[in-house]
Amino acid sequence: MHEERMLQDIRRKVEEVARDNGATHVRRVALWVGALAHLTEDQARARWSEMTRGTVAQDSALDIEQSKNLDDPRAQSIVLTSIEI
């Protein structure tokens, strides 16, 4: 699944930012989900919880902005918009 790969890439980026900043825990992650990304908020939360288990992002709050704009050039994307460590 394409969305799974995007979430894995985001998790790796979150871990990298935490490591580069000497953080042992990530408090909050914010994502922007394009209208054509084929990922609902519930799916994102469930997958995030599973894929961050045992990482610095485990138990991090997940803020999701779900776009409805089909014409946005990023409509098929999932974008990491912020990380709170």
mmCIF file of the C-alpha atoms, coordinates in Angstrom:
data_MODEL
# 
_entry.id   MODEL 
# 
loop_
_atom_site.group_PDB 
_atom_site.id 
_atom_site.type_symbol 
_atom_site.label_atom_id 
_atom_site.label_alt_id 
_atom_site.label_comp_id 
_atom_site.label_asym_id 
_atom_site.label_entity_id 
_atom_site.label_seq_id 
_atom_site.pdbx_PDB_ins_code 
_atom_site.Cartn_x 
_atom_site.Cartn_y 
_atom_site.Cartn_z 
_atom_site.occupancy 
_atom_site.B_iso_or_equiv 
_atom_site.pdbx_formal_charge 
_atom_site.auth_seq_id 
_atom_site.auth_comp_id 
_atom_site.auth_asym_id 
_atom_site.auth_atom_id 
_atom_site.pdbx_PDB_model_num 
ATOM 1  C CA . MET A 1 1  ? 0.000   0.000  0.000  1.00 0.00 ? 1  MET A CA 1 
ATOM 2  C CA . HIS A 1 2  ? 1.365   3.395  -1.054 1.00 0.00 ? 2  HIS A CA 1 
ATOM 3  C CA . GLU A 1 3  ? -0.001  5.104  2.068  1.00 0.00 ? 3  GLU A CA 1 
ATOM 4  C CA . GLU A 1 4  ? 1.772   2.599  4.315  1.00 0.00 ? 4  GLU A CA 1 
ATOM 5  C CA . ARG A 1 5  ? 5.087   3.475  2.704  1.00 0.00 ? 5  ARG A CA 1 
ATOM 6  C CA . MET A 1 6  ? 4.452   7.206  3.144  1.00 0.00 ? 6  MET A CA 1 
ATOM 7  C CA . LEU A 1 7  ? 3.686   6.713  6.855  1.00 0.00 ? 7  LEU A CA 1 
ATOM 8  C CA . GLN A 1 8  ? 6.851   4.628  7.267  1.00 0.00 ? 8  GLN A CA 1 
ATOM 9  C CA . ASP A 1 9  ? 8.882   7.404  5.631  1.00 0.00 ? 9  ASP A CA 1 
ATOM 10 C CA . ILE A 1 10 ? 7.310   9.935  7.988  1.00 0.00 ? 10 ILE A CA 1 
ATOM 11 C CA . ARG A 1 11 ? 8.089   7.743  11.003 1.00 0.00 ? 11 ARG A CA 1 
ATOM 12 C CA . ARG A 1 12 ? 11.721  7.527  9.888  1.00 0.00 ? 12 ARG A CA 1 
ATOM 13 C CA . LYS A 1 13 ? 11.881  11.317 9.515  1.00 0.00 ? 13 LYS A CA 1 
ATOM 14 C CA . VAL A 1 14 ? 10.363  11.800 12.980 1.00 0.00 ? 14 VAL A CA 1 
ATOM 15 C CA . GLU A 1 15 ? 12.953  9.423  14.459 1.00 0.00 ? 15 GLU A CA 1 
ATOM 16 C CA . GLU A 1 16 ? 15.737  11.264 12.619 1.00 0.00 ? 16 GLU A CA 1 
ATOM 17 C CA . VAL A 1 17 ? 14.616  14.672 13.904 1.00 0.00 ? 17 VAL A CA 1 
ATOM 18 C CA . ALA A 1 18 ? 14.340  13.319 17.450 1.00 0.00 ? 18 ALA A CA 1 
ATOM 19 C CA . ARG A 1 19 ? 17.802  11.741 17.241 1.00 0.00 ? 19 ARG A CA 1 
ATOM 20 C CA . ASP A 1 20 ? 19.361  14.906 15.764 1.00 0.00 ? 20 ASP A CA 1 
ATOM 21 C CA . ASN A 1 21 ? 17.892  16.905 18.646 1.00 0.00 ? 21 ASN A CA 1 
ATOM 22 C CA . GLY A 1 22 ? 18.836  14.443 21.385 1.00 0.00 ? 22 GLY A CA 1 
ATOM 23 C CA . ALA A 1 23 ? 15.174  13.748 22.183 1.00 0.00 ? 23 ALA A CA 1 
ATOM 24 C CA . THR A 1 24 ? 14.164  10.486 23.791 1.00 0.00 ? 24 THR A CA 1 
ATOM 25 C CA . HIS A 1 25 ? 10.441  11.009 23.214 1.00 0.00 ? 25 HIS A CA 1 
ATOM 26 C CA . VAL A 1 26 ? 8.274   12.699 20.610 1.00 0.00 ? 26 VAL A CA 1 
ATOM 27 C CA . ARG A 1 27 ? 5.183   14.354 22.092 1.00 0.00 ? 27 ARG A CA 1 
ATOM 28 C CA . ARG A 1 28 ? 3.213   15.316 19.007 1.00 0.00 ? 28 ARG A CA 1 
ATOM 29 C CA . VAL A 1 29 ? 3.298   14.796 15.251 1.00 0.00 ? 29 VAL A CA 1 
ATOM 30 C CA . ALA A 1 30 ? 1.158   16.763 12.799 1.00 0.00 ? 30 ALA A CA 1 
ATOM 31 C CA . LEU A 1 31 ? 0.249   15.469 9.356  1.00 0.00 ? 31 LEU A CA 1 
ATOM 32 C CA . TRP A 1 32 ? -1.544  16.930 6.369  1.00 0.00 ? 32 TRP A CA 1 
ATOM 33 C CA . VAL A 1 33 ? -3.374  14.239 4.395  1.00 0.00 ? 33 VAL A CA 1 
ATOM 34 C CA . GLY A 1 34 ? -4.305  14.964 0.799  1.00 0.00 ? 34 GLY A CA 1 
ATOM 35 C CA . ALA A 1 35 ? -7.829  14.367 -0.472 1.00 0.00 ? 35 ALA A CA 1 
ATOM 36 C CA . LEU A 1 36 ? -6.643  11.582 -2.796 1.00 0.00 ? 36 LEU A CA 1 
ATOM 37 C CA . ALA A 1 37 ? -4.257  9.911  -0.335 1.00 0.00 ? 37 ALA A CA 1 
ATOM 38 C CA . HIS A 1 38 ? -6.752  7.084  0.344  1.00 0.00 ? 38 HIS A CA 1 
ATOM 39 C CA . LEU A 1 39 ? -6.119  7.292  4.074  1.00 0.00 ? 39 LEU A CA 1 
ATOM 40 C CA . THR A 1 40 ? -8.783  8.149  6.607  1.00 0.00 ? 40 THR A CA 1 
ATOM 41 C CA . GLU A 1 41 ? -8.029  9.729  9.951  1.00 0.00 ? 41 GLU A CA 1 
ATOM 42 C CA . ASP A 1 42 ? -8.986  6.501  11.748 1.00 0.00 ? 42 ASP A CA 1 
ATOM 43 C CA . GLN A 1 43 ? -6.693  4.442  9.502  1.00 0.00 ? 43 GLN A CA 1 
ATOM 44 C CA . ALA A 1 44 ? -3.819  6.885  10.034 1.00 0.00 ? 44 ALA A CA 1 
ATOM 45 C CA . ARG A 1 45 ? -4.211  6.769  13.808 1.00 0.00 ? 45 ARG A CA 1 
ATOM 46 C CA . ALA A 1 46 ? -4.365  2.970  13.915 1.00 0.00 ? 46 ALA A CA 1 
ATOM 47 C CA . ARG A 1 47 ? -1.360  2.531  11.630 1.00 0.00 ? 47 ARG A CA 1 
ATOM 48 C CA . TRP A 1 48 ? 0.641   5.225  13.459 1.00 0.00 ? 48 TRP A CA 1 
ATOM 49 C CA . SER A 1 49 ? 0.018   3.545  16.793 1.00 0.00 ? 49 SER A CA 1 
ATOM 50 C CA . GLU A 1 50 ? 1.212   0.194  15.415 1.00 0.00 ? 50 GLU A CA 1 
ATOM 51 C CA . MET A 1 51 ? 4.229   1.455  13.500 1.00 0.00 ? 51 MET A CA 1 
ATOM 52 C CA . THR A 1 52 ? 5.599   3.660  16.289 1.00 0.00 ? 52 THR A CA 1 
ATOM 53 C CA . ARG A 1 53 ? 5.441   0.967  18.962 1.00 0.00 ? 53 ARG A CA 1 
ATOM 54 C CA . GLY A 1 54 ? 8.908   0.668  20.505 1.00 0.00 ? 54 GLY A CA 1 
ATOM 55 C CA . THR A 1 55 ? 10.187  3.926  18.944 1.00 0.00 ? 55 THR A CA 1 
ATOM 56 C CA . VAL A 1 56 ? 10.704  7.452  20.282 1.00 0.00 ? 56 VAL A CA 1 
ATOM 57 C CA . ALA A 1 57 ? 7.340   8.321  18.716 1.00 0.00 ? 57 ALA A CA 1 
ATOM 58 C CA . GLN A 1 58 ? 5.410   5.697  20.690 1.00 0.00 ? 58 GLN A CA 1 
ATOM 59 C CA . ASP A 1 59 ? 2.374   7.269  22.364 1.00 0.00 ? 59 ASP A CA 1 
ATOM 60 C CA . SER A 1 60 ? 2.883   10.559 20.520 1.00 0.00 ? 60 SER A CA 1 
ATOM 61 C CA . ALA A 1 61 ? -0.244  12.591 19.871 1.00 0.00 ? 61 ALA A CA 1 
ATOM 62 C CA . LEU A 1 62 ? -1.174  12.667 16.204 1.00 0.00 ? 62 LEU A CA 1 
ATOM 63 C CA . ASP A 1 63 ? -2.767  15.778 14.734 1.00 0.00 ? 63 ASP A CA 1 
ATOM 64 C CA . ILE A 1 64 ? -4.262  15.240 11.296 1.00 0.00 ? 64 ILE A CA 1 
ATOM 65 C CA . GLU A 1 65 ? -5.495  17.829 8.851  1.00 0.00 ? 65 GLU A CA 1 
ATOM 66 C CA . GLN A 1 66 ? -7.529  16.044 6.171  1.00 0.00 ? 66 GLN A CA 1 
ATOM 67 C CA . SER A 1 67 ? -7.712  18.044 2.956  1.00 0.00 ? 67 SER A CA 1 
ATOM 68 C CA . LYS A 1 68 ? -10.802 17.939 0.779  1.00 0.00 ? 68 LYS A CA 1 
ATOM 69 C CA . ASN A 1 69 ? -9.186  19.847 -2.104 1.00 0.00 ? 69 ASN A CA 1 
ATOM 70 C CA . LEU A 1 70 ? -8.978  17.441 -5.030 1.00 0.00 ? 70 LEU A CA 1 
ATOM 71 C CA . ASP A 1 71 ? -7.109  20.041 -7.104 1.00 0.00 ? 71 ASP A CA 1 
ATOM 72 C CA . ASP A 1 72 ? -4.247  20.519 -4.644 1.00 0.00 ? 72 ASP A CA 1 
ATOM 73 C CA . PRO A 1 73 ? -0.972  19.405 -6.271 1.00 0.00 ? 73 PRO A CA 1 
ATOM 74 C CA . ARG A 1 74 ? -0.261  17.381 -3.102 1.00 0.00 ? 74 ARG A CA 1 
ATOM 75 C CA . ALA A 1 75 ? -3.681  15.659 -3.149 1.00 0.00 ? 75 ALA A CA 1 
ATOM 76 C CA . GLN A 1 76 ? -2.109  12.177 -3.205 1.00 0.00 ? 76 GLN A CA 1 
ATOM 77 C CA . SER A 1 77 ? 0.411   12.972 -0.471 1.00 0.00 ? 77 SER A CA 1 
ATOM 78 C CA . ILE A 1 78 ? 0.785   12.683 3.267  1.00 0.00 ? 78 ILE A CA 1 
ATOM 79 C CA . VAL A 1 79 ? 2.922   15.559 4.553  1.00 0.00 ? 79 VAL A CA 1 
ATOM 80 C CA . LEU A 1 80 ? 4.692   15.868 7.889  1.00 0.00 ? 80 LEU A CA 1 
ATOM 81 C CA . THR A 1 81 ? 3.942   19.421 9.000  1.00 0.00 ? 81 THR A CA 1 
ATOM 82 C CA . SER A 1 82 ? 5.405   19.523 12.518 1.00 0.00 ? 82 SER A CA 1 
ATOM 83 C CA . ILE A 1 83 ? 7.044   17.539 15.276 1.00 0.00 ? 83 ILE A CA 1 
ATOM 84 C CA . GLU A 1 84 ? 6.991   18.418 18.975 1.00 0.00 ? 84 GLU A CA 1 
ATOM 85 C CA . ILE A 1 85 ? 9.773   16.852 21.005 1.00 0.00 ? 85 ILE A CA 1 
# 
